[in-house]
Amino acid sequence: MTLFRLDASIRTEGSTSRALGDIVETEWSAEHPSSTVTRRHIGIEPLPADAWANAVAASATPDSERTPAQVTAVALASELTDELAGADALLFAVPLYNWGVSQHFKSYVDLVLTDPRMTPGVVPITAGKPAVLVTVQGGNYSAGTPREGWDHATSWMRRVLADVWQLDLDVVKREFTLVGVNPALDQFTALADELRSHAEQEAARHGRTLAAKPAVAPAESLNPSR
């Protein structure tokens, strides 16, 4: 059994998304103690900013005429897709940044979608694979709050992971992570503690569920001819 884990936080210490991801991973590993965890830290090791554009250009260019940058971009897209194809379960830990999708995760998704195995309109090689998305927010954007509707990331990530990539997806979300950091939010300390506890419990539960779900039959080829 293999777990693929992606982290998009720009922090290594004190990252809430990493901490919740650790809970999911711990529960999964408890059920599969001899298994492999493949990691990609796109927050601290970001993908090249021009990779997506080069991969898109390469798709319209004969192999023999591709530039070195295009060849490199296509190879990187294939490598990223191989990681998804080779895993039995997937874990994505992606924080909300400036009310939107992390630029690192958006770049990652865009590049993966250039691979023929993941192009919209085909059945993706990830179809049916069990997955958990962990996401965290500094504030609170739920219904009835002053910032309701300001979370422009979670629904997009659900759409990509569950609908486009067709993953069997569970989501863990923790809000108010800036309570205790931003003094203006001190009045919400009790609520933030409740939300933290609930998110940790959900992460553990979804980690156990992830471990219990059966693996999907592997793709026929991790690197088909183009």
C-alpha positions as CSV (number, residue, x, y, z in Angstrom):
1,M,0.0,0.0,0.0
2,T,1.2,3.5,-0.8
3,L,0.0,6.9,0.4
4,F,0.7,10.0,-1.7
5,R,0.8,13.1,0.5
6,L,1.0,16.7,-0.9
7,D,1.6,19.7,1.3
8,A,1.0,23.2,0.1
9,S,1.9,25.3,3.2
10,I,4.7,27.7,2.9
11,R,5.6,26.9,6.5
12,T,7.5,23.9,7.9
13,E,7.0,24.7,11.6
14,G,3.7,25.8,13.1
15,S,1.7,24.8,10.0
16,T,-1.9,23.9,10.9
17,S,-2.5,22.2,7.6
18,R,0.6,20.0,8.1
19,A,-0.5,19.2,11.7
20,L,-3.9,18.0,10.6
21,G,-2.3,16.1,7.6
22,D,0.0,14.4,10.2
23,I,-3.1,13.1,12.0
24,V,-4.5,11.7,8.8
25,E,-1.2,10.1,7.9
26,T,-0.7,8.7,11.4
27,E,-4.1,6.9,11.3
28,W,-3.5,5.6,7.8
29,S,0.0,4.4,8.7
30,A,-1.3,2.6,11.8
31,E,-3.3,0.4,9.6
32,H,-0.6,0.0,7.0
33,P,2.6,0.1,9.1
34,S,4.9,-1.4,6.5
35,S,3.7,0.7,3.6
36,T,5.2,3.6,1.7
37,V,4.4,7.3,2.0
38,T,5.4,9.4,-1.1
39,R,5.7,13.1,-0.4
40,R,5.7,16.3,-2.4
41,H,6.1,19.7,-0.6
42,I,5.0,22.2,-3.2
43,G,4.8,25.0,-0.7
44,I,8.5,24.9,0.1
45,E,9.6,23.3,-3.1
46,P,7.3,25.1,-5.6
47,L,6.9,24.0,-9.2
48,P,8.5,26.2,-11.9
49,A,6.2,29.1,-12.7
50,D,6.5,28.5,-16.4
51,A,6.0,24.8,-16.4
52,W,2.3,24.9,-17.2
53,A,2.6,27.3,-20.1
54,N,5.4,25.2,-21.5
55,A,3.5,21.9,-21.1
56,V,0.4,23.5,-22.9
57,A,2.6,24.7,-25.7
58,A,4.2,21.3,-26.0
59,S,0.8,19.6,-26.4
60,A,0.4,21.5,-29.7
61,T,4.0,20.9,-30.8
62,P,5.4,17.8,-32.5
63,D,7.8,15.9,-30.3
64,S,10.7,16.6,-32.5
65,E,10.1,20.3,-32.5
66,R,9.7,20.9,-28.7
67,T,12.0,23.2,-26.9
68,P,14.1,21.9,-24.0
69,A,11.8,23.8,-21.6
70,Q,8.7,22.1,-23.2
71,V,10.3,18.7,-22.9
72,T,11.2,19.4,-19.2
73,A,7.6,20.6,-18.5
74,V,6.0,17.5,-20.1
75,A,8.3,15.2,-18.1
76,L,7.4,17.0,-14.9
77,A,3.7,16.7,-15.6
78,S,4.2,13.0,-16.2
79,E,6.2,12.6,-13.0
80,L,3.5,14.3,-11.0
81,T,0.8,12.1,-12.6
82,D,2.9,9.0,-12.0
83,E,2.8,9.8,-8.3
84,L,-1.0,9.9,-8.3
85,A,-1.2,6.8,-10.4
86,G,1.1,4.8,-8.2
87,A,-0.6,5.6,-4.9
88,D,-3.4,3.6,-3.3
89,A,-4.6,6.6,-1.2
90,L,-4.1,10.3,-1.5
91,L,-3.8,13.1,1.1
92,F,-3.8,16.8,0.2
93,A,-3.0,19.4,2.9
94,V,-3.7,22.8,1.4
95,P,-4.3,26.1,3.4
96,L,-6.4,29.0,2.3
97,Y,-4.2,32.0,1.3
98,N,-5.7,35.5,0.8
99,W,-9.2,34.1,0.4
100,G,-8.2,31.8,-2.5
101,V,-6.5,28.7,-3.7
102,S,-2.8,28.5,-2.9
103,Q,-0.8,29.5,-5.9
104,H,1.3,26.4,-5.4
105,F,-1.6,24.1,-5.5
106,K,-3.2,25.8,-8.5
107,S,0.1,25.5,-10.4
108,Y,0.2,21.8,-9.4
109,V,-3.3,21.1,-10.6
110,D,-2.9,23.0,-13.8
111,L,0.3,21.1,-14.7
112,V,-1.2,17.7,-13.8
113,L,-4.2,18.4,-16.1
114,T,-1.8,18.7,-19.1
115,D,-1.0,15.0,-18.8
116,P,-3.0,12.9,-21.2
117,R,-4.1,10.6,-18.4
118,M,-5.6,13.5,-16.5
119,T,-6.9,15.8,-19.3
120,P,-10.6,16.8,-18.8
121,G,-12.8,14.7,-20.9
122,V,-11.1,11.4,-20.2
123,V,-11.5,9.1,-17.3
124,P,-8.6,10.1,-15.1
125,I,-6.2,7.5,-13.7
126,T,-7.2,8.8,-10.2
127,A,-10.9,7.8,-10.7
128,G,-12.2,6.0,-7.6
129,K,-9.1,6.4,-5.5
130,P,-9.7,7.3,-1.8
131,A,-8.5,10.7,-0.8
132,V,-8.6,13.3,2.0
133,L,-8.4,17.0,1.6
134,V,-7.2,19.0,4.6
135,T,-7.7,22.7,4.4
136,V,-7.4,25.4,7.0
137,Q,-8.5,29.1,7.3
138,G,-7.2,31.9,9.4
139,G,-10.7,33.4,9.8
140,N,-14.2,32.1,9.6
141,Y,-16.2,32.3,6.4
142,S,-19.2,30.1,7.3
143,A,-22.8,31.1,6.8
144,G,-23.9,34.1,8.9
145,T,-20.4,35.4,9.5
146,P,-19.2,38.9,8.3
147,R,-16.9,37.2,5.8
148,E,-19.4,34.7,4.4
149,G,-18.5,33.9,0.8
150,W,-14.9,34.9,1.1
151,D,-13.6,31.4,0.9
152,H,-12.9,31.0,-2.8
153,A,-10.8,27.9,-2.4
154,T,-12.6,25.0,-0.8
155,S,-15.4,24.6,-3.4
156,W,-12.8,24.9,-6.2
157,M,-10.7,22.2,-4.6
158,R,-13.7,19.9,-4.1
159,R,-14.7,20.4,-7.7
160,V,-11.2,19.5,-9.0
161,L,-10.5,16.6,-6.7
162,A,-14.0,15.0,-6.5
163,D,-15.5,15.9,-9.9
164,V,-12.6,16.3,-12.3
165,W,-10.2,13.8,-10.8
166,Q,-13.1,11.7,-9.6
167,L,-11.6,10.9,-6.2
168,D,-13.5,9.3,-3.4
169,L,-13.0,12.4,-1.3
170,D,-13.4,13.4,2.3
171,V,-12.7,16.9,3.5
172,V,-11.4,18.2,6.8
173,K,-11.6,21.9,7.4
174,R,-10.4,24.0,10.4
175,E,-11.3,27.6,10.8
176,F,-10.0,30.5,13.0
177,T,-6.4,29.3,13.0
178,L,-5.3,33.0,13.5
179,V,-7.0,33.1,16.9
180,G,-4.1,33.5,19.3
181,V,-2.0,35.1,16.6
182,N,-4.2,38.1,15.6
183,P,-5.3,40.0,18.8
184,A,-8.4,41.2,17.0
185,L,-9.7,37.6,17.1
186,D,-9.1,37.0,20.8
187,Q,-12.8,37.1,21.5
188,F,-13.2,33.9,19.6
189,T,-10.8,31.8,21.6
190,A,-13.3,29.4,23.0
191,L,-14.9,28.9,19.6
192,A,-11.5,28.4,18.0
193,D,-10.6,25.7,20.5
194,E,-13.9,23.9,19.7
195,L,-13.2,24.1,16.0
196,R,-9.6,22.8,16.5
197,S,-10.8,19.9,18.5
198,H,-13.5,19.0,16.0
199,A,-11.1,19.3,13.1
200,E,-8.5,17.0,14.8
201,Q,-11.2,14.4,15.5
202,E,-12.4,14.6,11.9
203,A,-8.8,14.2,10.7
204,A,-8.4,11.1,12.8
205,R,-11.7,9.7,11.6
206,H,-11.0,10.4,8.0
207,G,-7.6,8.9,8.3
208,R,-9.0,5.7,9.6
209,T,-11.6,5.7,6.8
210,L,-8.9,6.3,4.2
211,A,-7.0,3.3,5.5
212,A,-10.1,1.1,5.4
213,K,-11.1,1.9,1.9
214,P,-10.1,-0.7,-0.7
215,A,-7.4,0.1,-3.2
216,V,-8.5,0.8,-6.8
217,A,-7.1,-1.4,-9.5
218,P,-3.9,0.2,-10.8
219,A,-3.8,2.0,-14.1
220,E,-2.6,-0.1,-17.0
221,S,0.5,2.1,-17.5
222,L,2.1,4.9,-15.5
223,N,3.6,6.4,-18.6
224,P,1.7,5.7,-21.7
225,S,3.1,6.7,-25.1
226,R,1.9,10.0,-26.4
